Amino acid sequence: MQAPNIRYYAFVSRFVDAVTTEAMANEVQRVREARLFDRARRSLDDASGTVPVAVKRAA
């Protein structure tokens, strides 16, 4: 039986870690942008008077 190649496992581990970290960073950025967009849309709706009074009271 052949001994495991530690360098290969180290490379794979670093690669998976980098991909996971990048995916998590992208998700955080997506959520942040979605929140900013939603906040801006709500303030525009309030400013233009398109939000019904009942919705404003419920919020």
Jmol script that loads the backbone (N, CA, C; Angstrom):
load data "model"
ATOM      1  N   MET A   1       0.844  -1.188   0.000  1.00  0.00           N
ATOM      2  CA  MET A   1       0.000   0.000   0.000  1.00  0.00           C
ATOM      3  C   MET A   1       0.886   1.247   0.000  1.00  0.00           C
ATOM      4  N   GLN A   2       0.453   2.230  -0.772  1.00  0.00           N
ATOM      5  CA  GLN A   2       1.239   3.454  -0.912  1.00  0.00           C
ATOM      6  C   GLN A   2       0.889   4.447   0.199  1.00  0.00           C
ATOM      7  N   ALA A   3       1.903   5.144   0.693  1.00  0.00           N
ATOM      8  CA  ALA A   3       1.685   6.153   1.741  1.00  0.00           C
ATOM      9  C   ALA A   3       0.919   7.340   1.142  1.00  0.00           C
ATOM     10  N   PRO A   4       0.038   7.948   1.915  1.00  0.00           N
ATOM     11  CA  PRO A   4      -0.720   9.092   1.398  1.00  0.00           C
ATOM     12  C   PRO A   4       0.206  10.279   1.117  1.00  0.00           C
ATOM     13  N   ASN A   5      -0.115  10.998   0.087  1.00  0.00           N
ATOM     14  CA  ASN A   5       0.673  12.170  -0.281  1.00  0.00           C
ATOM     15  C   ASN A   5       0.153  13.374   0.509  1.00  0.00           C
ATOM     16  N   ILE A   6       0.912  13.778   1.509  1.00  0.00           N
ATOM     17  CA  ILE A   6       0.485  14.859   2.403  1.00  0.00           C
ATOM     18  C   ILE A   6       0.356  16.185   1.638  1.00  0.00           C
ATOM     19  N   ARG A   7       1.254  16.408   0.686  1.00  0.00           N
ATOM     20  CA  ARG A   7       1.173  17.665  -0.072  1.00  0.00           C
ATOM     21  C   ARG A   7      -0.128  17.755  -0.864  1.00  0.00           C
ATOM     22  N   TYR A   8      -0.574  16.630  -1.404  1.00  0.00           N
ATOM     23  CA  TYR A   8      -1.836  16.618  -2.154  1.00  0.00           C
ATOM     24  C   TYR A   8      -3.005  16.962  -1.227  1.00  0.00           C
ATOM     25  N   TYR A   9      -3.046  16.331  -0.055  1.00  0.00           N
ATOM     26  CA  TYR A   9      -4.135  16.607   0.885  1.00  0.00           C
ATOM     27  C   TYR A   9      -4.084  18.046   1.383  1.00  0.00           C
ATOM     28  N   ALA A  10      -2.883  18.576   1.582  1.00  0.00           N
ATOM     29  CA  ALA A  10      -2.752  19.970   2.016  1.00  0.00           C
ATOM     30  C   ALA A  10      -3.264  20.916   0.930  1.00  0.00           C
ATOM     31  N   PHE A  11      -2.926  20.619  -0.330  1.00  0.00           N
ATOM     32  CA  PHE A  11      -3.397  21.442  -1.443  1.00  0.00           C
ATOM     33  C   PHE A  11      -4.919  21.415  -1.529  1.00  0.00           C
ATOM     34  N   VAL A  12      -5.492  20.229  -1.467  1.00  0.00           N
ATOM     35  CA  VAL A  12      -6.950  20.095  -1.558  1.00  0.00           C
ATOM     36  C   VAL A  12      -7.616  20.825  -0.400  1.00  0.00           C
ATOM     37  N   SER A  13      -7.051  20.701   0.783  1.00  0.00           N
ATOM     38  CA  SER A  13      -7.613  21.369   1.951  1.00  0.00           C
ATOM     39  C   SER A  13      -7.598  22.886   1.773  1.00  0.00           C
ATOM     40  N   ARG A  14      -6.474  23.428   1.310  1.00  0.00           N
ATOM     41  CA  ARG A  14      -6.383  24.880   1.088  1.00  0.00           C
ATOM     42  C   ARG A  14      -7.338  25.320  -0.018  1.00  0.00           C
ATOM     43  N   PHE A  15      -7.463  24.516  -1.061  1.00  0.00           N
ATOM     44  CA  PHE A  15      -8.354  24.850  -2.169  1.00  0.00           C
ATOM     45  C   PHE A  15      -9.806  24.901  -1.698  1.00  0.00           C
ATOM     46  N   VAL A  16     -10.230  23.889  -0.970  1.00  0.00           N
ATOM     47  CA  VAL A  16     -11.610  23.843  -0.465  1.00  0.00           C
ATOM     48  C   VAL A  16     -11.853  25.013   0.481  1.00  0.00           C
ATOM     49  N   ASP A  17     -10.882  25.318   1.324  1.00  0.00           N
ATOM     50  CA  ASP A  17     -11.007  26.432   2.257  1.00  0.00           C
ATOM     51  C   ASP A  17     -11.168  27.753   1.500  1.00  0.00           C
ATOM     52  N   ALA A  18     -10.371  27.948   0.455  1.00  0.00           N
ATOM     53  CA  ALA A  18     -10.449  29.188  -0.322  1.00  0.00           C
ATOM     54  C   ALA A  18     -11.794  29.315  -1.032  1.00  0.00           C
ATOM     55  N   VAL A  19     -12.266  28.231  -1.619  1.00  0.00           N
ATOM     56  CA  VAL A  19     -13.554  28.262  -2.326  1.00  0.00           C
ATOM     57  C   VAL A  19     -14.689  28.534  -1.347  1.00  0.00           C
ATOM     58  N   THR A  20     -14.649  27.896  -0.188  1.00  0.00           N
ATOM     59  CA  THR A  20     -15.685  28.098   0.824  1.00  0.00           C
ATOM     60  C   THR A  20     -15.675  29.534   1.328  1.00  0.00           C
ATOM     61  N   THR A  21     -14.491  30.061   1.597  1.00  0.00           N
ATOM     62  CA  THR A  21     -14.379  31.434   2.084  1.00  0.00           C
ATOM     63  C   THR A  21     -14.915  32.418   1.053  1.00  0.00           C
ATOM     64  N   GLU A  22     -14.583  32.208  -0.212  1.00  0.00           N
ATOM     65  CA  GLU A  22     -15.072  33.103  -1.264  1.00  0.00           C
ATOM     66  C   GLU A  22     -16.587  33.003  -1.402  1.00  0.00           C
ATOM     67  N   ALA A  23     -17.130  31.806  -1.311  1.00  0.00           N
ATOM     68  CA  ALA A  23     -18.581  31.634  -1.415  1.00  0.00           C
ATOM     69  C   ALA A  23     -19.289  32.335  -0.256  1.00  0.00           C
ATOM     70  N   MET A  24     -18.729  32.215   0.943  1.00  0.00           N
ATOM     71  CA  MET A  24     -19.342  32.879   2.099  1.00  0.00           C
ATOM     72  C   MET A  24     -19.263  34.397   1.951  1.00  0.00           C
ATOM     73  N   ALA A  25     -18.141  34.908   1.466  1.00  0.00           N
ATOM     74  CA  ALA A  25     -17.999  36.351   1.264  1.00  0.00           C
ATOM     75  C   ALA A  25     -18.993  36.845   0.221  1.00  0.00           C
ATOM     76  N   ASN A  26     -19.181  36.092  -0.842  1.00  0.00           N
ATOM     77  CA  ASN A  26     -20.152  36.473  -1.874  1.00  0.00           C
ATOM     78  C   ASN A  26     -21.570  36.488  -1.321  1.00  0.00           C
ATOM     79  N   GLU A  27     -21.901  35.532  -0.481  1.00  0.00           N
ATOM     80  CA  GLU A  27     -23.244  35.479   0.106  1.00  0.00           C
ATOM     81  C   GLU A  27     -23.469  36.660   1.049  1.00  0.00           C
ATOM     82  N   VAL A  28     -22.465  36.991   1.854  1.00  0.00           N
ATOM     83  CA  VAL A  28     -22.577  38.146   2.755  1.00  0.00           C
ATOM     84  C   VAL A  28     -22.791  39.418   1.940  1.00  0.00           C
ATOM     85  N   GLN A  29     -22.035  39.576   0.866  1.00  0.00           N
ATOM     86  CA  GLN A  29     -22.181  40.757   0.008  1.00  0.00           C
ATOM     87  C   GLN A  29     -23.562  40.793  -0.645  1.00  0.00           C
ATOM     88  N   ARG A  30     -24.066  39.652  -1.087  1.00  0.00           N
ATOM     89  CA  ARG A  30     -25.385  39.601  -1.720  1.00  0.00           C
ATOM     90  C   ARG A  30     -26.474  40.015  -0.735  1.00  0.00           C
ATOM     91  N   VAL A  31     -26.389  39.513   0.493  1.00  0.00           N
ATOM     92  CA  VAL A  31     -27.391  39.852   1.512  1.00  0.00           C
ATOM     93  C   VAL A  31     -27.316  41.338   1.849  1.00  0.00           C
ATOM     94  N   ARG A  32     -26.104  41.858   1.965  1.00  0.00           N
ATOM     95  CA  ARG A  32     -25.929  43.282   2.277  1.00  0.00           C
ATOM     96  C   ARG A  32     -26.542  44.149   1.176  1.00  0.00           C
ATOM     97  N   GLU A  33     -26.285  43.803  -0.077  1.00  0.00           N
ATOM     98  CA  GLU A  33     -26.840  44.577  -1.189  1.00  0.00           C
ATOM     99  C   GLU A  33     -28.359  44.457  -1.251  1.00  0.00           C
ATOM    100  N   ALA A  34     -28.887  43.281  -0.949  1.00  0.00           N
ATOM    101  CA  ALA A  34     -30.342  43.098  -0.949  1.00  0.00           C
ATOM    102  C   ALA A  34     -30.988  43.957   0.134  1.00  0.00           C
ATOM    103  N   ARG A  35     -30.362  44.024   1.312  1.00  0.00           N
ATOM    104  CA  ARG A  35     -30.890  44.864   2.390  1.00  0.00           C
ATOM    105  C   ARG A  35     -30.871  46.338   1.993  1.00  0.00           C
ATOM    106  N   LEU A  36     -29.756  46.785   1.420  1.00  0.00           N
ATOM    107  CA  LEU A  36     -29.663  48.184   0.995  1.00  0.00           C
ATOM    108  C   LEU A  36     -30.706  48.505  -0.071  1.00  0.00           C
ATOM    109  N   PHE A  37     -30.885  47.601  -1.022  1.00  0.00           N
ATOM    110  CA  PHE A  37     -31.879  47.810  -2.074  1.00  0.00           C
ATOM    111  C   PHE A  37     -33.278  47.891  -1.476  1.00  0.00           C
ATOM    112  N   ASP A  38     -33.593  46.980  -0.549  1.00  0.00           N
ATOM    113  CA  ASP A  38     -34.914  46.961   0.068  1.00  0.00           C
ATOM    114  C   ASP A  38     -35.149  48.238   0.869  1.00  0.00           C
ATOM    115  N   ARG A  39     -34.137  48.671   1.612  1.00  0.00           N
ATOM    116  CA  ARG A  39     -34.261  49.890   2.407  1.00  0.00           C
ATOM    117  C   ARG A  39     -34.486  51.102   1.494  1.00  0.00           C
ATOM    118  N   ALA A  40     -33.744  51.179   0.396  1.00  0.00           N
ATOM    119  CA  ALA A  40     -33.907  52.296  -0.538  1.00  0.00           C
ATOM    120  C   ALA A  40     -35.282  52.255  -1.199  1.00  0.00           C
ATOM    121  N   ARG A  41     -35.739  51.071  -1.561  1.00  0.00           N
ATOM    122  CA  ARG A  41     -37.058  50.949  -2.195  1.00  0.00           C
ATOM    123  C   ARG A  41     -38.157  51.380  -1.235  1.00  0.00           C
ATOM    124  N   ARG A  42     -38.040  50.968   0.046  1.00  0.00           N
ATOM    125  CA  ARG A  42     -39.055  51.351   1.028  1.00  0.00           C
ATOM    126  C   ARG A  42     -39.081  52.863   1.229  1.00  0.00           C
ATOM    127  N   SER A  43     -37.906  53.490   1.319  1.00  0.00           N
ATOM    128  CA  SER A  43     -37.897  54.939   1.522  1.00  0.00           C
ATOM    129  C   SER A  43     -38.447  55.664   0.296  1.00  0.00           C
ATOM    130  N   LEU A  44     -38.210  55.133  -0.909  1.00  0.00           N
ATOM    131  CA  LEU A  44     -38.800  55.733  -2.113  1.00  0.00           C
ATOM    132  C   LEU A  44     -40.312  55.584  -2.105  1.00  0.00           C
ATOM    133  N   ASP A  45     -40.807  54.419  -1.696  1.00  0.00           N
ATOM    134  CA  ASP A  45     -42.257  54.213  -1.620  1.00  0.00           C
ATOM    135  C   ASP A  45     -42.880  55.175  -0.610  1.00  0.00           C
ATOM    136  N   ASP A  46     -42.218  55.357   0.531  1.00  0.00           N
ATOM    137  CA  ASP A  46     -42.731  56.288   1.538  1.00  0.00           C
ATOM    138  C   ASP A  46     -42.739  57.715   0.999  1.00  0.00           C
ATOM    139  N   ALA A  47     -41.674  58.095   0.313  1.00  0.00           N
ATOM    140  CA  ALA A  47     -41.564  59.465  -0.196  1.00  0.00           C
ATOM    141  C   ALA A  47     -42.588  59.743  -1.290  1.00  0.00           C
ATOM    142  N   SER A  48     -42.882  58.751  -2.108  1.00  0.00           N
ATOM    143  CA  SER A  48     -43.821  58.971  -3.209  1.00  0.00           C
ATOM    144  C   SER A  48     -45.269  58.762  -2.785  1.00  0.00           C
ATOM    145  N   GLY A  49     -45.481  58.278  -1.567  1.00  0.00           N
ATOM    146  CA  GLY A  49     -46.837  58.099  -1.070  1.00  0.00           C
ATOM    147  C   GLY A  49     -47.535  56.875  -1.613  1.00  0.00           C
ATOM    148  N   THR A  50     -46.790  55.900  -2.102  1.00  0.00           N
ATOM    149  CA  THR A  50     -47.418  54.713  -2.677  1.00  0.00           C
ATOM    150  C   THR A  50     -47.665  53.620  -1.643  1.00  0.00           C
ATOM    151  N   VAL A  51     -47.199  53.827  -0.404  1.00  0.00           N
ATOM    152  CA  VAL A  51     -47.410  52.820   0.634  1.00  0.00           C
ATOM    153  C   VAL A  51     -48.726  53.136   1.336  1.00  0.00           C
ATOM    154  N   PRO A  52     -49.657  52.194   1.373  1.00  0.00           N
ATOM    155  CA  PRO A  52     -50.929  52.443   2.069  1.00  0.00           C
ATOM    156  C   PRO A  52     -50.697  52.707   3.556  1.00  0.00           C
ATOM    157  N   VAL A  53     -51.590  53.468   4.157  1.00  0.00           N
ATOM    158  CA  VAL A  53     -51.462  53.826   5.571  1.00  0.00           C
ATOM    159  C   VAL A  53     -51.459  52.580   6.443  1.00  0.00           C
ATOM    160  N   ALA A  54     -52.269  51.575   6.118  1.00  0.00           N
ATOM    161  CA  ALA A  54     -52.332  50.353   6.928  1.00  0.00           C
ATOM    162  C   ALA A  54     -50.979  49.647   6.955  1.00  0.00           C
ATOM    163  N   VAL A  55     -50.271  49.668   5.849  1.00  0.00           N
ATOM    164  CA  VAL A  55     -48.956  49.024   5.794  1.00  0.00           C
ATOM    165  C   VAL A  55     -47.970  49.787   6.664  1.00  0.00           C
ATOM    166  N   LYS A  56     -48.037  51.114   6.645  1.00  0.00           N
ATOM    167  CA  LYS A  56     -47.148  51.925   7.480  1.00  0.00           C
ATOM    168  C   LYS A  56     -47.407  51.654   8.957  1.00  0.00           C
ATOM    169  N   ARG A  57     -48.677  51.527   9.331  1.00  0.00           N
ATOM    170  CA  ARG A  57     -49.002  51.270  10.734  1.00  0.00           C
ATOM    171  C   ARG A  57     -48.537  49.889  11.164  1.00  0.00           C
ATOM    172  N   ALA A  58     -48.636  48.910  10.258  1.00  0.00           N
ATOM    173  CA  ALA A  58     -48.234  47.541  10.599  1.00  0.00           C
ATOM    174  C   ALA A  58     -46.725  47.445  10.770  1.00  0.00           C
ATOM    175  N   ALA A  59     -45.984  48.269  10.084  1.00  0.00           N
ATOM    176  CA  ALA A  59     -44.513  48.218  10.146  1.00  0.00           C
ATOM    177  C   ALA A  59     -43.969  48.841  11.367  1.00  0.00           C
TER     178      ALA A  59
END
end "model"
wireframe off; spacefill off
backbone 0.3
color backbone group
